[in-house]
Amino acid sequence: MSIATKVQGAIEKASWIRRMFEEGAALTARYGAENVFDFTLGNPAVEPPEAFRRELRKLAEQPIPGMHRYMNNAGYDFTRKAVAEFLAEQTGVAVTASHVVMICGAGAGLNVVFKTILNPGEEVVILTPYFVEYKFYVDNHGGTTKEVWTDRDTFQPDVAAIEAAIGPNTRALLINSPNNPTGVVYPAETLAAIGAMLERKQKELGRTIYVISDEPYARLAFDGNKVPQAFNYIRNSIVVTSHSKDLALPGERIGYLAANPAMDDCALFMEGAVFCNRVLGFVNAPALMQRLVAGLQRESVDVGEYQHKRDILYNHLTDLGFHMVKPGGGFYLFPQSPLEDDVAFVRKALEHNILLVPGSGFGAPGYFRIAYCVAMDVIERSLPAWDKLAKDVGL
């Protein structure tokens, strides 16, 4: 065998999204892009805000000497300061640049955090359904995962079940709101309940248990709501986020991690995170992107566009008989599969040129994910195909 056995097994388990994406390319070549409806990948079709393009043009036309060189491994001081000021404004917590590390997207940030906090064999509790890569990120750094199902009717965290899963080997709880794949937003009272529960468990077990809040969709909240901030409710909390979604920059790999100033041994954690950012090979987040996002912390794509897309698909599919929780943010729907076998349903959808991802890929057999961050015309053109699919599966 020419590659590691573990990696080969991981490829087989984690390939659903990419596999369906490749199926889409083949269907497009066969039937034409206008006849294929690809809802597989969370790859925003919207463009970055005009403010981003304006700042990019300014830097291109008026380059700063040394702007492409290395900097502090934590990132430019002025970028970290801008992030910290925004977080302090949003939370009322005294966040400073010393609590922020600029990272190569949220995936890199999670790897930095896990390398910083995990000893071999320690556990990270993850909530099902979960983003497909979480288990591999934890495994990268010698940890193990323990899955805890959310409430199956609401996909909200089951705090009692989380508490029951925490033991002497638990190092962290990983949360994601708005959630991928369900789109649900965790309310303030739930975060407060998690925070109170963890204070009890930490005293009982005599060890720090971190909450890592994965927040790339935090600016994409619907119906006039805001996503509650982990720092306000959970003392030992670390926020990891990126600008892939709120600024529509997924290919630029730019984001940040921030530690709650009230966290146990916060300065030591930050020292470790900066070190791990370097030794994992990220070295530093992209210099050009750091310069650009420093002045864009209050900018965002048009959330109303995503809400409109949600409403079109949610209303049409529920009218057809599909059952799902209405998302409060992000850009995913996670309906129940009308066939018991979610993989069989996804293959049936392919017959109508609709590309989806089975819930099995998110630890949740019996569901499927729709990424509605596609262009509006793709959604509109897909509706007749959904009608035919619904009829085909007996809805």
Residue pairs with C-beta under 8 A, 6 or more apart in sequence:
1 8
10 136
10 139
14 132
14 133
14 136
14 361
16 132
16 357
16 358
16 360
16 361
17 40
17 41
17 132
17 357
17 361
20 40
20 346
20 355
20 356
20 357
21 38
21 40
21 41
21 355
23 350
23 355
24 36
24 38
24 40
24 355
27 36
27 350
27 353
27 355
28 36
28 38
31 353
34 381
35 353
36 353
36 355
37 353
37 354
37 355
37 374
37 378
37 381
37 382
37 385
38 355
38 374
38 378
39 354
39 355
39 356
39 369
39 370
39 371
39 372
39 374
39 382
40 355
40 356
40 357
40 371
41 371
42 180
42 245
42 250
42 331
42 332
42 371
42 373
43 250
43 371
43 373
44 244
44 245
44 248
44 250
44 301
44 331
44 373
45 373
45 374
45 375
45 378
46 248
46 301
46 302
46 305
46 373
47 248
48 247
48 248
48 249
48 301
49 247
49 248
49 296
49 299
49 300
49 301
51 295
51 296
51 299
52 247
52 249
52 292
52 296
52 299
55 291
55 292
55 295
55 296
56 292
59 67
59 288
59 291
59 292
64 291
67 287
67 288
67 291
68 287
68 288
69 287
70 283
70 284
70 287
71 284
71 287
71 290
72 274
72 284
73 274
73 275
73 277
73 278
73 283
73 284
74 80
74 100
74 101
74 102
74 270
74 273
74 274
74 277
74 284
75 100
75 101
75 102
75 256
75 284
75 285
75 290
76 102
76 287
76 290
76 291
76 294
77 97
78 294
79 102
79 290
79 291
79 293
79 294
80 97
80 100
80 101
80 102
80 256
81 96
81 97
82 293
82 294
82 295
82 297
83 97
83 100
83 102
83 256
83 258
83 294
83 297
84 95
84 96
84 97
84 99
84 100
84 258
85 297
86 297
86 298
87 93
87 95
87 100
87 231
87 239
87 258
88 94
88 95
88 96
90 229
91 229
91 231
91 232
92 232
93 231
93 232
93 260
93 261
93 262
94 261
95 231
95 258
95 261
96 261
98 267
98 270
99 258
99 259
99 260
99 261
99 266
99 270
100 256
100 257
100 258
101 109
101 112
101 256
101 257
101 258
101 270
101 273
101 274
101 277
102 254
102 255
102 256
102 284
102 285
102 290
103 109
103 112
103 240
103 242
103 254
103 255
103 256
103 257
103 277
103 282
103 285
104 253
104 254
104 255
104 282
104 285
104 286
105 242
105 244
105 250
105 253
105 254
105 255
106 214
106 215
106 216
106 240
106 241
106 242
106 244
106 255
107 133
107 137
108 253
108 255
108 277
108 280
108 282
109 240
109 241
109 242
109 255
109 256
109 257
110 134
110 137
110 174
110 212
110 214
110 240
111 137
111 140
111 141
111 280
112 257
112 273
112 276
112 277
112 280
112 282
113 210
113 212
113 238
113 240
113 257
113 273
114 124
114 137
114 138
114 140
114 141
114 143
114 172
115 140
115 141
115 276
115 279
115 280
116 269
116 272
116 273
116 275
116 276
117 171
117 172
117 210
117 269
117 272
118 124
118 138
118 141
118 142
118 143
118 171
118 172
119 142
119 171
120 142
120 143
121 142
121 143
121 144
121 169
122 142
122 143
122 144
122 169
122 170
122 171
123 143
123 144
123 145
123 146
123 167
123 169
123 170
123 171
124 134
124 138
124 143
124 144
124 145
124 146
124 170
124 171
124 172
124 173
124 174
124 212
125 145
125 146
125 148
125 162
125 165
125 166
125 170
125 172
125 173
125 174
126 134
126 135
126 138
126 145
126 146
126 147
126 148
126 174
127 147
127 148
127 149
127 150
127 157
127 162
127 174
127 175
127 176
128 147
128 148
128 149
128 150
128 362
128 363
128 364
129 150
129 155
129 179
129 181
129 182
129 334
129 359
129 362
129 363
129 364
129 367
130 147
130 174
130 176
130 362
130 363
131 176
131 180
131 181
131 214
131 362
132 361
132 362
134 145
134 174
135 145
138 144
138 145
139 145
143 171
146 165
146 170
147 363
148 158
148 161
148 162
148 165
149 158
149 161
150 156
150 157
150 158
150 182
151 157
151 158
153 325
154 184
154 325
155 179
155 182
155 184
155 325
155 334
156 184
156 186
156 187
156 190
157 175
157 186
157 190
157 194
159 190
159 193
159 194
159 197
162 173
162 194
162 197
163 197
163 201
166 173
166 198
166 201
166 205
166 209
167 205
168 205
168 207
170 201
170 205
170 209
171 207
171 209
171 210
172 209
172 210
172 211
172 212
173 194
173 198
173 209
173 210
173 211
173 212
174 211
174 212
174 214
175 186
175 194
175 211
175 212
175 213
175 214
175 230
176 213
176 214
176 215
177 184
177 185
177 186
177 213
177 215
177 217
177 218
177 227
177 228
177 329
178 184
178 185
178 217
178 218
178 220
178 221
178 227
178 327
178 328
178 329
178 330
179 185
179 186
179 217
179 330
179 332
180 217
180 330
180 332
181 332
181 334
181 357
181 359
181 362
181 364
181 367
181 369
182 325
182 327
182 332
182 334
183 310
183 325
183 326
183 327
183 328
183 329
183 330
183 331
183 332
183 333
183 334
184 325
184 327
184 328
185 221
185 225
185 227
185 228
185 328
185 329
186 228
187 228
188 228
188 232
188 233
191 228
191 230
191 232
191 233
191 234
192 233
194 211
194 233
194 234
195 211
195 233
195 234
195 235
198 209
198 211
198 234
198 236
199 235
201 209
202 208
202 209
202 236
208 236
208 264
208 265
209 236
210 236
210 237
210 238
210 263
211 230
211 234
211 236
211 237
211 238
212 237
212 238
212 240
213 230
213 234
213 237
213 238
213 239
213 240
214 240
214 241
215 227
215 230
215 239
215 240
215 241
216 241
216 242
216 244
216 245
216 246
216 255
217 227
217 245
217 246
217 329
217 330
217 331
218 227
218 241
218 246
218 329
219 227
219 245
219 246
219 300
219 303
220 245
220 246
220 301
220 303
220 306
220 329
220 330
220 331
221 227
221 303
221 328
221 329
222 303
222 306
222 307
222 310
222 327
222 328
222 329
223 307
223 328
225 328
225 329
227 329
229 239
230 237
230 239
230 260
231 237
231 239
231 260
234 260
235 260
235 262
235 263
235 264
236 260
236 263
236 264
237 259
237 260
237 263
238 257
238 258
238 259
238 260
238 263
238 269
239 257
239 258
240 255
240 256
240 257
241 255
241 256
241 257
242 250
242 253
242 254
242 255
243 249
243 252
243 254
243 255
243 289
243 293
243 296
244 250
244 252
244 253
244 255
245 301
245 330
245 331
246 299
246 300
246 301
247 293
247 296
247 299
247 300
247 301
248 301
249 289
252 286
252 289
253 285
253 286
253 289
254 285
254 286
254 289
254 290
254 293
255 285
256 285
257 273
259 266
259 269
259 270
259 273
260 266
263 269
277 283
277 284
278 284
284 290
305 376
306 330
306 331
306 372
306 373
308 376
309 331
309 372
309 373
309 374
309 376
309 379
310 326
310 327
310 331
310 333
310 372
312 379
312 380
313 333
313 370
313 372
313 379
314 324
314 326
314 327
314 333
316 383
316 386
317 324
317 333
317 335
317 386
318 324
320 386
320 387
320 390
320 395
321 338
321 390
321 395
322 335
322 336
322 338
322 390
322 395
323 335
323 336
324 333
324 334
324 335
324 336
325 334
327 333
327 334
331 371
331 372
331 373
332 369
332 370
332 371
332 372
333 369
333 370
333 372
334 359
334 362
334 364
334 367
334 368
334 369
334 370
335 367
335 368
335 370
336 366
336 367
337 345
337 358
337 359
337 366
337 367
337 368
338 345
338 390
338 393
338 394
338 395
339 345
339 348
339 393
340 366
342 358
342 359
342 360
342 365
342 366
342 367
342 368
343 358
343 360
345 356
345 358
345 368
345 393
346 356
346 357
346 358
346 368
348 389
348 392
348 393
349 355
349 356
349 368
349 389
351 392
352 385
352 386
352 388
352 389
352 392
353 385
354 382
354 385
354 386
354 389
356 368
356 369
356 370
357 368
357 369
357 371
358 365
358 367
358 368
358 369
359 365
359 366
359 367
359 368
359 369
361 369
362 369
372 379
